[in-house]
């Protein structure tokens, strides 16, 4: 048997409320973790830790569960740095900018797209992300969406079919025809590579009726639904997500009282993506309102070349604390256990016995430093399935 003892942990975030200080983070001081067969086998006081085959002393550093980034768009080519620069001098962000990336992605080879995904997943890993969801959505043809998902599937099991990202230019005069394509031949080609189906439900993209049609078609093919909604303005997407019992509805920047009530009364996770508001200089979602209403909240990067070209979950945590009035504990929980809930995963995002041994050693005495020291590389080591990766 190959067991590993991680010891010398100054502060352990277990996200297991039954242990440690009794808070949702389940904090333990002077702790140890035993890993066996890639899973957490024991957590507790370092002085009571059982023996293991090998041991690794983290020297008083903090250890947290690996981040679960439940929303990214990593299958793309090119970048939109010029668009970002223009935006910073006053050009507003619109959904139409996505088409710029569609042209570049269609022109790229499979090898170029796969290399780009691997590069970004590596970048995420070095910043502490151990589970990532990846969407298609920059191909928007049957062949380009299917190859996007086949490439994403090489990097993660959390793949999402987002053929309904925007209506591509060749269907500009026939959006109903494009919905038929998405729900027909494109879904047929993509379903084998996808776990999830998603729609950008927003003015300039798809309306609620189109979203409902596409989500139902995906569900009929075994894909569970999630939704982009209420990013650029108020809309019906959040209530639709709650009505359909989707795992998550993402963005949630413009919410009515009815939207918040619907979220609070549902099992749907509200995923907040503050990298978008940062990068588009837009008002942040009101996280405090959602948390105080009892909604489940996740934080994710939305890493994509247009509206949020950051892969950094620590940045998202810092923004959530500074700009969205989440506490550091709420933000870390949302970036780990919240992301896992948004992906309907019980095996990641926490370090209770039996969980995947996906954990991050911070070069800091406390998780508080994630928000307290923004922009500083605090990731000392990342374990995935109990194996050190850095
Ligand atoms: Zn997105």
Boltz pocket constraint, residues with backbone or C-beta under 6 A from the ligand:
constraints:
  - pocket:
      binder: B
      contacts: [[A, 71], [A, 72], [A, 73], [A, 228], [A, 302]]
      max_distance: 6.0
